[in-house]
Amino acid sequence: MKVRINRLILALVLTALAVVMPCIAWYGVGWHAVDQQAQALLTSADRSAAEISARLAARLSERLSALLEAESQRPFYHYQAYFHDPQGASEGASVVPSPLVSGPGDPLIQCYFQADGETGAVTLPTAEADERLQQRTPRKGADADADRQIQRELERGLASILFAIRGESVPSPIRGGRLAQPVQTDVAKSRQQVTAEPASQQILNAPEQPRVEEMETQAWEQNVDAQELYSNLREGKKADSSAGRKKKKSERVADQQVQIFVGPLKWRTVYLQGMPTLVALREVTTPQNRRLQGFVLSTAGLADYFRAVDMPARLLPGRPRADTDAALELGGESWRVSVDRQVGREKARRDAVLLRRGFLRVFFAGAGIALLAGLCVVGLVWQADRLARQRAQFAASAAHELRTPLAGLRLYADLLADGLGDPSKMKQYAQSIAGEAERLGRVVANVLGFSRLERGRISVRAMPGDLAVTVREGLDRHQPALEAAGVKVVLESPETMEGVLFDRDAVVEILQNLLDNAEKYTRAATDRVLRVTLKTQANRAVLQVMDHGPGISLEHQRRLFKAFERGRALDTPAGLGLGLVLVKALTEAQGATVSYADNTGGGSVFTVIFHVQDSA
């Protein structure tokens, strides 16, 4: 027992070392590799976000530069709702709506505006024009309110720039967002000052020289009063009498030209509704006044522009603050394109979770297989140990079973050979020798039968026949030995039972083992009558062997038909534990079944059920 326990413990320890240690090492190395892959996914997501922001910043910079260059060519008079085209008719009143009346044509532009450098008032071409001129969407209701709102916001946002143009310090606060104490400037005085160097270079940080636009005085005056002139023309009123026009014309110098200095468009950051907004500004110096013209960059247009990429992107003021920010080239203004890395990181985290789950599935599957293999090895060791114990027990039982009949044979043979003993009992001695020889034959037959069973070489052929005759023949052959052992056998059977499918030799061996088993376990019983019954039941032939012994415990019943299994009580008779194994094997080989039940009043009942051949 000690060796067996040590062998199992050693097998368990070695299996644990062979399975657990590699699994621990595999888990540590594999999990570390998965963590590195997950970190690489996050790094790749950050790198992708940085690349996207740099690409977006470069594309947006080119787009805004092209937009600024195109808008810089726009004449200054386009920023008012109506204007006189200097390239058109020079005689008479000629005023047309501005092309900006119908709204911006570029999706990145929210609106155009013009701010008076003296009063700080902001006008929008779309807000000042007649609704009938706006071909796209009439500006009324909510649109008109939006125009008024953007005007107020622009007046607040441009206040500091307009004060700088006037050369004044910015008062605090600016009342209502408008410039305090507006200054009225007449046209004549402005014409005298127009030759002075414009202040746009200092105010808007524009190193480029302003563009000079020239037009005749009459064209300029029509542009100054374009709104009133257009209203009069639409209402059918005369703009002026021909005599008056001639008089005014005679007062002019024939070749006098009005010069307007138009500065380049530059990006500036202006706060609108409390939010920093990019605004393109240029300073325009006219005989009348100085003004700011430009357009507001559309937040919605930028959002649509950024939808071309997979990650959320925004245009924000200031220099880059993270690896995923890219500086936007806007002259002197500091803006950046910021890409939200969280979208890419979330995807990377999901991919990392899938990696970890995949590794865990593979690991636990592999560890489970390894553990199962280890348990199988331990089971094989346990089974080999159990079989070794059973073989040792079998060897001891076989030696005992063989030694007992051999001792009897030798004793009675010596008595007969030496002429010893009672001469009148010579026949009894001979019968004892025959009985012991038969007992020895049964032991050898069981061993040989189990050997054939182990090799799968049991040869049984079920044929229809008379089962009652076969049972009586088997009982007659075995009854003398049973009676010599003090057992009485009672047979209850019909005379014939034809058509039963069975093998004759197998049935005789089954009956012999069942009777021999009953004889062994009833040696201590007061009633040693064995009852053998044979009957038909539901088209089946039923053979039963009943005794009045101690019966079989429930625990032992589960192992009743297993090899080498015998009772563990101290008074259990000797035996090999092979008889019932052979009974079950021979029974099932004929297509029959065998079962055990407790006998009423104590004892055991073994039942063998055979098939009966169909009479049809």
C-alpha positions as CSV (number, residue, x, y, z in Angstrom):
1,M,0.0,0.0,0.0
2,K,2.8,2.4,0.8
3,V,4.5,1.8,-2.5
4,R,1.2,2.3,-4.4
5,I,0.5,5.7,-2.6
6,N,4.0,6.9,-3.2
7,R,3.8,5.9,-6.9
8,L,0.5,7.9,-7.3
9,I,1.9,10.9,-5.5
10,L,5.1,10.8,-7.6
11,A,2.9,10.6,-10.7
12,L,0.8,13.6,-9.6
13,V,3.9,15.7,-8.7
14,L,5.6,14.9,-12.0
15,T,2.5,15.6,-14.0
16,A,2.0,18.9,-12.1
17,L,5.6,19.9,-12.9
18,A,5.2,18.8,-16.6
19,V,1.9,20.6,-17.1
20,V,1.7,23.5,-14.6
21,M,5.2,25.0,-15.0
22,P,5.1,25.1,-18.9
23,C,1.6,26.6,-18.7
24,I,2.8,29.3,-16.3
25,A,5.7,30.1,-18.5
26,W,3.5,30.1,-21.6
27,Y,1.0,32.5,-19.9
28,G,3.7,34.9,-18.8
29,V,5.4,35.1,-22.2
30,G,2.2,35.1,-24.1
31,W,0.5,37.8,-22.0
32,H,3.6,40.0,-22.2
33,A,3.6,39.6,-26.0
34,V,-0.2,40.5,-26.1
35,D,0.5,43.6,-23.9
36,Q,3.2,44.7,-26.3
37,Q,0.8,44.2,-29.3
38,A,-1.9,46.2,-27.5
39,Q,0.6,49.0,-26.8
40,A,1.7,48.9,-30.4
41,L,-1.9,49.3,-31.5
42,L,-2.3,52.4,-29.2
43,T,1.0,53.8,-30.6
44,S,-0.2,53.1,-34.1
45,A,-3.5,54.9,-33.4
46,D,-1.6,58.0,-32.0
47,R,0.7,57.9,-35.0
48,S,-2.2,57.7,-37.4
49,A,-3.9,60.6,-35.7
50,A,-0.7,62.7,-36.0
51,E,-0.4,61.8,-39.6
52,I,-4.0,62.7,-40.3
53,S,-3.7,66.0,-38.5
54,A,-0.5,66.9,-40.4
55,R,-2.2,65.9,-43.7
56,L,-5.3,67.9,-42.9
57,A,-3.3,70.9,-41.8
58,A,-1.4,70.9,-45.1
59,R,-4.5,70.5,-47.2
60,L,-6.4,73.1,-45.3
61,S,-3.5,75.5,-45.5
62,E,-3.4,75.2,-49.3
63,R,-7.2,75.5,-49.4
64,L,-7.3,78.6,-47.3
65,S,-4.3,80.1,-49.2
66,A,-6.1,79.6,-52.5
67,L,-9.3,81.0,-51.0
68,L,-7.5,84.1,-49.7
69,E,-5.8,84.6,-53.0
70,A,-9.0,84.4,-54.9
71,E,-10.9,86.7,-52.5
72,S,-8.0,89.3,-52.5
73,Q,-8.9,90.0,-56.2
74,R,-12.4,91.0,-55.3
75,P,-13.0,94.8,-55.8
76,F,-13.7,96.8,-52.7
77,Y,-17.2,97.9,-53.9
78,H,-18.5,94.3,-54.0
79,Y,-18.8,94.4,-50.2
80,Q,-21.7,96.9,-50.4
81,A,-25.2,95.7,-51.4
82,Y,-25.2,97.9,-54.6
83,F,-22.4,99.4,-56.6
84,H,-21.5,101.3,-59.8
85,D,-19.3,99.2,-62.0
86,P,-16.4,101.4,-63.2
87,Q,-16.0,99.1,-66.2
88,G,-19.6,99.8,-67.2
89,A,-21.4,102.9,-68.5
90,S,-19.8,106.1,-67.3
91,E,-22.6,108.4,-68.3
92,G,-25.8,108.6,-66.2
93,A,-26.8,106.6,-63.2
94,S,-25.7,102.9,-63.4
95,V,-26.0,100.9,-60.1
96,V,-26.3,97.1,-59.9
97,P,-26.6,94.6,-57.0
98,S,-23.4,93.1,-55.6
99,P,-22.6,89.5,-56.5
100,L,-22.3,88.9,-52.7
101,V,-26.0,89.7,-52.2
102,S,-27.0,86.1,-52.8
103,G,-24.6,84.8,-50.2
104,P,-21.2,83.1,-50.2
105,G,-20.4,80.8,-53.1
106,D,-17.7,78.9,-51.2
107,P,-18.7,76.5,-48.4
108,L,-15.8,77.6,-46.2
109,I,-17.2,81.2,-46.1
110,Q,-20.0,82.0,-43.6
111,C,-20.6,85.6,-44.6
112,Y,-19.0,88.7,-46.1
113,F,-18.9,92.0,-44.1
114,Q,-17.7,95.6,-44.2
115,A,-16.9,97.6,-41.1
116,D,-16.8,101.5,-41.0
117,G,-13.5,102.6,-39.6
118,E,-15.0,105.7,-38.0
119,T,-18.4,104.5,-36.6
120,G,-17.6,100.8,-36.2
121,A,-20.8,99.9,-37.9
122,V,-20.8,96.5,-39.6
123,T,-22.8,95.8,-42.7
124,L,-23.5,92.6,-44.6
125,P,-24.4,92.6,-48.3
126,T,-27.0,90.0,-47.7
127,A,-28.6,92.0,-44.9
128,E,-28.6,95.4,-46.7
129,A,-29.9,94.2,-50.1
130,D,-33.5,94.1,-51.2
131,E,-35.0,90.7,-50.6
132,R,-36.0,90.4,-54.3
133,L,-32.3,90.4,-55.3
134,Q,-31.4,87.4,-53.2
135,Q,-31.7,84.6,-55.6
136,R,-30.9,81.7,-53.3
137,T,-32.8,82.0,-50.0
138,P,-34.7,85.1,-48.9
139,R,-33.1,86.6,-45.8
140,K,-36.1,86.9,-43.5
141,G,-37.3,85.5,-40.2
142,A,-34.5,83.4,-38.6
143,D,-32.0,84.3,-41.3
144,A,-32.5,88.0,-40.8
145,D,-32.1,87.5,-37.0
146,A,-28.9,85.6,-37.7
147,D,-27.6,88.5,-39.9
148,R,-28.3,91.0,-37.1
149,Q,-26.6,88.7,-34.6
150,I,-23.5,88.3,-36.7
151,Q,-23.4,92.1,-37.3
152,R,-23.4,92.7,-33.5
153,E,-20.8,90.1,-32.9
154,L,-18.5,91.4,-35.6
155,E,-18.9,95.0,-34.2
156,R,-17.7,93.7,-30.8
157,G,-15.0,91.5,-32.3
158,L,-13.5,94.1,-34.6
159,A,-13.7,97.0,-32.1
160,S,-10.0,96.8,-31.0
161,I,-8.9,96.7,-34.7
162,L,-11.0,99.7,-35.6
163,F,-9.7,101.7,-32.7
164,A,-6.2,100.9,-33.8
165,I,-7.0,102.2,-37.3
166,R,-8.2,105.5,-35.8
167,G,-5.0,105.6,-33.7
168,E,-6.9,105.6,-30.4
169,S,-6.6,103.5,-27.3
170,V,-9.4,100.9,-26.8
171,P,-11.9,102.2,-24.2
172,S,-13.1,99.8,-21.5
173,P,-15.8,98.8,-21.8
174,I,-16.9,99.5,-25.4
175,R,-20.5,100.5,-25.0
176,G,-22.7,97.9,-26.7
177,G,-19.8,96.6,-28.8
178,R,-19.7,99.8,-30.9
179,L,-17.1,102.4,-31.1
180,A,-17.6,105.4,-28.8
181,Q,-18.0,108.9,-30.2
182,P,-18.2,108.2,-33.9
183,V,-16.3,110.7,-36.1
184,Q,-18.0,112.2,-39.1
185,T,-15.7,112.9,-42.1
186,D,-16.7,114.8,-45.2
187,V,-15.8,113.6,-48.6
188,A,-13.6,116.6,-49.5
189,K,-11.5,116.3,-46.4
190,S,-11.1,112.6,-47.1
191,R,-10.0,113.3,-50.6
192,Q,-7.2,115.5,-49.4
193,Q,-6.0,112.8,-47.0
194,V,-6.2,110.0,-49.5
195,T,-2.8,110.6,-50.8
196,A,-1.3,109.9,-47.3
197,E,0.2,106.5,-46.7
198,P,-2.5,104.0,-45.6
199,A,-2.3,102.6,-42.1
200,S,-3.1,99.0,-43.2
201,Q,0.6,98.0,-43.1
202,Q,0.8,98.8,-39.4
203,I,-2.7,97.7,-38.3
204,L,-3.0,94.3,-40.1
205,N,0.7,93.5,-40.2
206,A,0.7,93.4,-43.9
207,P,4.2,93.9,-45.4
208,E,2.8,93.9,-49.0
209,Q,2.0,97.2,-50.6
210,P,-1.8,97.9,-50.9
211,R,-3.4,97.6,-54.3
212,V,-4.5,100.9,-55.8
213,E,-7.9,101.0,-57.5
214,E,-8.8,104.1,-59.5
215,M,-12.1,105.3,-60.8
216,E,-13.6,108.5,-62.1
217,T,-15.2,110.8,-59.6
218,Q,-18.6,110.3,-60.9
219,A,-18.3,106.5,-60.6
220,W,-17.0,107.0,-57.0
221,E,-19.9,109.3,-56.1
222,Q,-22.4,106.8,-57.5
223,N,-20.8,104.1,-55.4
224,V,-21.0,106.3,-52.3
225,D,-24.8,106.8,-52.8
226,A,-25.4,103.4,-54.4
227,Q,-28.2,102.3,-52.0
228,E,-30.2,105.5,-52.4
229,L,-29.6,105.7,-56.1
230,Y,-30.7,102.1,-56.6
231,S,-33.9,102.6,-54.6
232,N,-34.7,105.7,-56.7
233,L,-34.1,103.9,-59.9
234,R,-36.3,101.0,-58.9
235,E,-39.1,103.4,-57.9
236,G,-38.8,105.2,-61.3
237,K,-37.5,108.5,-59.8
238,K,-34.9,110.6,-61.6
239,A,-31.6,110.5,-60.1
240,D,-30.8,114.1,-61.0
241,S,-31.6,116.7,-63.7
242,S,-29.4,116.9,-66.8
243,A,-28.7,120.6,-66.1
244,G,-27.6,119.7,-62.6
245,R,-25.4,116.9,-63.9
246,K,-23.8,119.2,-66.5
247,K,-23.1,121.8,-63.8
248,K,-21.5,119.2,-61.5
249,K,-19.6,117.8,-64.4
250,S,-18.2,121.3,-65.4
251,E,-17.0,121.8,-61.9
252,R,-14.9,118.6,-62.0
253,V,-11.5,118.3,-63.5
254,A,-11.9,116.2,-66.6
255,D,-9.0,113.8,-65.8
256,Q,-9.4,113.7,-62.0
257,Q,-9.3,110.1,-60.7
258,V,-10.2,108.9,-57.2
259,Q,-7.7,106.4,-55.7
260,I,-8.7,103.7,-53.3
261,F,-6.0,101.8,-51.4
262,V,-7.0,98.1,-50.9
263,G,-4.8,96.2,-48.5
264,P,-4.2,92.4,-48.8
265,L,-6.4,90.0,-47.0
266,K,-4.9,88.6,-43.8
267,W,-6.2,86.1,-41.3
268,R,-7.1,87.5,-37.9
269,T,-8.6,85.8,-34.9
270,V,-11.8,87.4,-33.7
271,Y,-14.1,86.3,-30.9
272,L,-17.7,85.8,-32.0
273,Q,-20.2,84.6,-29.5
274,G,-17.4,84.1,-27.1
275,M,-15.6,81.7,-29.4
276,P,-12.4,82.3,-31.4
277,T,-13.1,82.5,-35.1
278,L,-10.9,83.0,-38.1
279,V,-11.7,86.1,-40.1
280,A,-10.0,87.3,-43.3
281,L,-9.5,91.1,-43.1
282,R,-8.2,93.8,-45.3
283,E,-8.1,97.6,-44.8
284,V,-9.5,99.8,-47.5
285,T,-8.7,103.5,-47.5
286,T,-11.2,105.6,-49.6
287,P,-11.8,109.4,-49.9
288,Q,-14.7,108.9,-47.6
289,N,-13.2,106.9,-44.8
290,R,-11.2,103.8,-43.8
291,R,-13.0,100.5,-43.6
292,L,-12.4,96.9,-42.9
293,Q,-13.6,94.3,-45.4
294,G,-13.5,90.5,-45.2
295,F,-15.3,87.3,-44.6
296,V,-15.9,84.9,-41.7
297,L,-14.7,81.4,-42.0
298,S,-17.7,79.0,-41.6
299,T,-17.6,76.5,-38.7
300,A,-20.1,74.3,-40.4
301,G,-18.0,74.4,-43.6
302,L,-14.9,73.4,-41.7
303,A,-16.8,70.5,-40.1
304,D,-17.9,69.2,-43.5
305,Y,-14.3,69.6,-44.7
306,F,-13.1,67.5,-41.8
307,R,-15.6,64.7,-42.4
308,A,-13.4,63.3,-45.1
309,V,-11.3,61.6,-42.4
310,D,-12.2,58.7,-40.1
311,M,-11.2,60.6,-36.9
312,P,-13.0,63.7,-35.5
313,A,-10.9,66.8,-36.3
314,R,-11.3,70.5,-35.2
315,L,-9.7,73.8,-36.0
316,L,-8.5,75.4,-32.8
317,P,-6.6,78.5,-31.9
318,G,-3.1,78.4,-30.5
319,R,0.0,76.4,-31.1
320,P,0.1,72.6,-31.1
321,R,-0.3,71.2,-27.6
322,A,-0.2,67.5,-28.3
323,D,1.4,65.0,-30.7
324,T,-1.9,64.8,-32.6
325,D,-2.0,68.6,-33.3
326,A,-0.5,70.1,-36.4
327,A,0.2,73.8,-36.9
328,L,-1.8,75.6,-39.6
329,E,0.2,78.1,-41.7
330,L,-1.9,81.3,-41.5
331,G,0.7,84.1,-41.5
332,G,0.9,85.6,-38.1
333,E,-2.1,83.8,-36.6
334,S,-1.5,80.7,-34.5
335,W,-4.1,78.0,-35.2
336,R,-3.8,74.2,-35.2
337,V,-5.7,71.2,-36.6
338,S,-6.4,68.9,-33.7
339,V,-7.5,65.3,-34.3
340,D,-9.2,63.5,-31.5
341,R,-7.1,60.4,-30.9
342,Q,-9.7,58.8,-28.7
343,V,-11.6,57.3,-31.6
344,G,-8.5,55.5,-32.8
345,R,-7.6,54.6,-29.3
346,E,-11.0,53.1,-28.6
347,K,-10.7,51.0,-31.7
348,A,-7.2,50.0,-30.6
349,R,-8.5,49.1,-27.2
350,R,-11.2,47.0,-28.7
351,D,-8.7,45.2,-30.9
352,A,-6.5,44.8,-27.8
353,V,-9.4,43.2,-25.9
354,L,-10.0,40.8,-28.8
355,L,-6.3,40.0,-28.8
356,R,-6.3,39.2,-25.1
357,R,-9.5,37.2,-25.4
358,G,-8.1,35.2,-28.3
359,F,-4.9,34.5,-26.3
360,L,-6.9,33.5,-23.2
361,R,-9.1,31.2,-25.3
362,V,-6.0,29.5,-26.9
363,F,-4.2,29.4,-23.5
364,F,-7.1,27.9,-21.6
365,A,-7.8,25.4,-24.4
366,G,-4.1,24.4,-24.5
367,A,-3.9,24.3,-20.7
368,G,-7.1,22.3,-20.5
369,I,-5.8,19.8,-23.1
370,A,-2.5,19.6,-21.2
371,L,-4.2,19.1,-17.9
372,L,-6.5,16.5,-19.4
373,A,-3.5,14.7,-20.8
374,G,-1.8,14.9,-17.4
375,L,-4.9,13.5,-15.7
376,C,-5.0,10.7,-18.3
377,V,-1.4,9.9,-17.5
378,V,-2.2,9.8,-13.8
379,G,-5.3,7.7,-14.6
380,L,-3.2,5.3,-16.5
381,V,-0.7,5.0,-13.6
382,W,-3.6,4.5,-11.3
383,Q,-5.2,1.9,-13.6
384,A,-1.8,0.1,-14.0
385,D,-1.4,0.1,-10.3
386,R,-5.0,-1.2,-9.8
387,L,-4.4,-3.9,-12.4
388,A,-1.1,-4.9,-10.7
389,R,-3.0,-5.3,-7.5
390,Q,-5.7,-7.2,-9.1
391,R,-3.2,-9.5,-10.8
392,A,-1.4,-10.0,-7.5
393,Q,-4.8,-10.8,-5.9
394,F,-5.7,-13.1,-8.8
395,A,-2.4,-14.9,-8.5
396,A,-3.0,-15.5,-4.8
397,S,-6.6,-16.5,-5.3
398,A,-5.6,-18.8,-8.2
399,A,-2.9,-20.4,-6.1
400,H,-5.3,-21.0,-3.3
401,E,-8.0,-22.3,-5.6
402,L,-5.6,-24.6,-7.3
403,R,-3.8,-25.7,-4.1
404,T,-7.0,-26.8,-2.3
405,P,-8.2,-29.4,-5.0
406,L,-4.6,-30.5,-5.6
407,A,-4.2,-31.2,-1.9
408,G,-7.4,-33.2,-1.9
409,L,-6.3,-35.1,-5.0
410,R,-2.9,-35.9,-3.5
411,L,-4.5,-37.1,-0.2
412,Y,-7.0,-39.4,-1.7
413,A,-4.5,-40.6,-4.4
414,D,-2.0,-41.5,-1.6
415,L,-4.7,-43.4,0.3
416,L,-5.6,-45.4,-2.7
417,A,-2.0,-46.0,-3.8
418,D,-0.7,-47.1,-0.3
419,G,-3.8,-49.1,0.5
420,L,-4.5,-47.0,3.5
421,G,-7.8,-45.9,4.9
422,D,-11.1,-47.8,5.2
423,P,-11.4,-50.3,2.3
424,S,-15.1,-49.9,2.4
425,K,-14.8,-46.2,1.5
426,M,-12.7,-46.7,-1.6
427,K,-15.6,-45.6,-3.8
428,Q,-16.1,-42.5,-1.7
429,Y,-12.4,-41.7,-2.1
430,A,-12.7,-42.1,-5.8
431,Q,-15.7,-39.8,-5.9
432,S,-13.8,-37.2,-3.9
433,I,-10.9,-37.4,-6.3
434,A,-13.4,-36.8,-9.2
435,G,-15.0,-33.9,-7.3
436,E,-11.7,-32.2,-6.7
437,A,-10.6,-32.8,-10.3
438,E,-13.9,-31.2,-11.5
439,R,-13.3,-28.3,-9.1
440,L,-9.8,-27.9,-10.5
441,G,-11.2,-28.1,-14.0
442,R,-13.7,-25.3,-13.2
443,V,-10.9,-23.0,-12.0
444,V,-8.8,-23.7,-15.1
445,A,-11.9,-23.2,-17.3
446,N,-12.6,-19.8,-15.7
447,V,-9.1,-18.7,-16.1
448,L,-9.0,-19.8,-19.8
449,G,-12.4,-18.2,-20.3
450,F,-11.3,-14.9,-18.9
451,S,-8.1,-15.0,-21.0
452,R,-10.3,-15.5,-24.1
453,L,-12.5,-12.7,-23.0
454,E,-9.5,-10.3,-22.6
455,R,-8.3,-11.2,-26.1
456,G,-11.8,-10.9,-27.5
457,R,-11.9,-14.5,-28.7
458,I,-15.1,-15.8,-27.0
459,S,-16.8,-18.0,-29.6
460,V,-20.5,-18.2,-29.0
461,R,-23.2,-19.0,-31.6
462,A,-26.8,-18.7,-30.6
463,M,-29.1,-21.3,-32.3
464,P,-32.7,-22.1,-31.7
465,G,-33.1,-25.2,-29.5
466,D,-34.7,-26.7,-26.4
467,L,-33.5,-24.7,-23.4
468,A,-35.2,-26.9,-20.8
469,V,-33.3,-30.0,-21.9
470,T,-30.0,-28.2,-21.9
471,V,-30.6,-26.8,-18.3
472,R,-31.5,-30.3,-17.0
473,E,-28.3,-31.7,-18.6
474,G,-26.1,-29.1,-17.0
475,L,-27.8,-29.5,-13.7
476,D,-27.4,-33.3,-13.8
477,R,-23.7,-32.8,-14.5
478,H,-23.1,-30.5,-11.6
479,Q,-25.6,-31.8,-9.0
480,P,-23.3,-34.5,-7.5
481,A,-20.7,-32.1,-6.6
482,L,-23.3,-29.8,-5.1
483,E,-24.9,-32.5,-3.1
484,A,-21.5,-33.5,-1.8
485,A,-21.0,-30.0,-0.6
486,G,-24.4,-30.2,1.3
487,V,-26.5,-28.2,-1.2
488,K,-29.9,-29.3,-2.5
489,V,-31.0,-28.1,-5.9
490,V,-34.7,-27.8,-6.9
491,L,-35.6,-27.4,-10.5
492,E,-38.8,-25.9,-11.7
493,S,-39.1,-26.2,-15.5
494,P,-41.4,-27.3,-18.2
495,E,-40.6,-30.5,-20.1
496,T,-39.6,-28.7,-23.2
497,M,-39.0,-25.1,-24.2
498,E,-38.4,-25.0,-28.0
499,G,-37.3,-22.1,-30.2
500,V,-35.1,-20.4,-27.7
501,L,-31.9,-18.8,-29.1
502,F,-28.9,-19.9,-27.1
503,D,-25.5,-21.6,-27.2
504,R,-25.5,-25.0,-25.4
505,D,-22.0,-24.9,-24.0
506,A,-22.3,-21.3,-23.0
507,V,-25.6,-22.0,-21.1
508,V,-24.0,-25.0,-19.3
509,E,-21.1,-22.8,-18.3
510,I,-23.4,-20.0,-17.1
511,L,-25.5,-22.3,-15.0
512,Q,-22.3,-23.9,-13.6
513,N,-20.9,-20.5,-12.5
514,L,-24.2,-19.3,-11.0
515,L,-24.6,-22.5,-9.0
516,D,-21.0,-22.6,-7.9
517,N,-21.3,-18.9,-6.8
518,A,-24.5,-19.7,-4.8
519,E,-22.9,-22.7,-3.2
520,K,-19.9,-20.6,-2.0
521,Y,-22.0,-17.9,-0.4
522,T,-24.6,-20.2,1.3
523,R,-22.1,-22.2,3.3
524,A,-23.0,-20.3,6.5
525,A,-26.7,-20.3,5.7
526,T,-29.2,-22.6,7.4
527,D,-31.3,-23.0,4.3
528,R,-29.0,-24.3,1.6
529,V,-31.7,-25.1,-1.0
530,L,-30.9,-23.6,-4.4
531,R,-33.9,-23.1,-6.7
532,V,-33.5,-23.1,-10.4
533,T,-36.6,-22.0,-12.4
534,L,-37.2,-21.8,-16.1
535,K,-40.3,-20.2,-17.6
536,T,-41.6,-18.1,-20.5
537,Q,-42.6,-14.5,-20.0
538,A,-43.7,-12.1,-22.8
539,N,-42.1,-14.1,-25.6
540,R,-38.9,-14.4,-23.6
541,A,-37.3,-17.4,-21.8
542,V,-36.3,-16.6,-18.2
543,L,-33.8,-18.6,-16.3
544,Q,-33.4,-17.8,-12.6
545,V,-31.0,-19.1,-9.9
546,M,-32.1,-18.3,-6.3
547,D,-30.4,-18.9,-3.0
548,H,-31.0,-18.0,0.7
549,G,-27.6,-16.6,1.5
550,P,-26.6,-13.2,2.8
551,G,-27.3,-11.4,-0.4
552,I,-25.1,-8.6,-1.9
553,S,-24.7,-5.1,-0.5
554,L,-25.7,-2.1,-2.6
555,E,-22.1,-0.9,-2.7
556,H,-20.9,-4.2,-4.1
557,Q,-23.8,-4.5,-6.6
558,R,-22.3,-1.6,-8.7
559,R,-19.2,-3.7,-9.2
560,L,-20.8,-7.1,-9.4
561,F,-19.9,-8.0,-12.9
562,K,-16.4,-6.5,-12.9
563,A,-13.3,-8.7,-13.0
564,F,-11.6,-9.6,-9.7
565,E,-14.4,-7.9,-7.7
566,R,-15.4,-9.9,-4.6
567,G,-16.9,-9.2,-1.2
568,R,-14.6,-7.6,1.3
569,A,-16.1,-9.3,4.4
570,L,-13.7,-11.4,6.5
571,D,-15.9,-14.5,5.9
572,T,-16.0,-14.1,2.2
573,P,-15.2,-17.4,0.6
574,A,-12.1,-17.8,-1.6
575,G,-12.4,-17.3,-5.3
576,L,-11.0,-15.7,-8.4
577,G,-13.7,-13.1,-8.9
578,L,-14.1,-14.3,-12.6
579,G,-17.3,-16.3,-12.5
580,L,-19.9,-13.5,-12.8
581,V,-17.6,-11.7,-15.4
582,L,-17.8,-14.8,-17.6
583,V,-21.5,-15.1,-17.0
584,K,-22.1,-11.6,-18.2
585,A,-19.8,-12.0,-21.2
586,L,-21.3,-15.3,-22.3
587,T,-24.9,-14.0,-21.8
588,E,-24.4,-10.9,-23.9
589,A,-22.6,-12.8,-26.6
590,Q,-25.8,-14.8,-27.1
591,G,-27.9,-11.6,-27.3
592,A,-29.4,-12.3,-23.8
593,T,-29.3,-10.2,-20.6
594,V,-28.3,-11.0,-17.0
595,S,-29.4,-9.1,-13.9
596,Y,-29.3,-9.3,-10.1
597,A,-32.0,-8.8,-7.5
598,D,-32.5,-9.5,-3.8
599,N,-34.5,-12.6,-3.1
600,T,-37.6,-12.2,-1.0
601,G,-36.8,-13.3,2.5
602,G,-33.1,-12.9,2.0
603,G,-30.6,-14.1,-0.6
604,S,-29.9,-13.5,-4.2
605,V,-31.7,-13.9,-7.5
606,F,-29.7,-14.0,-10.8
607,T,-32.0,-13.7,-13.9
608,V,-30.9,-14.6,-17.4
609,I,-33.4,-13.7,-20.2
610,F,-33.1,-15.3,-23.6
611,H,-34.8,-14.4,-26.9
612,V,-37.3,-16.8,-28.4
613,Q,-37.3,-17.3,-32.2
614,D,-40.3,-15.8,-33.9
615,S,-42.8,-18.5,-34.8
616,A,-43.7,-16.7,-38.1
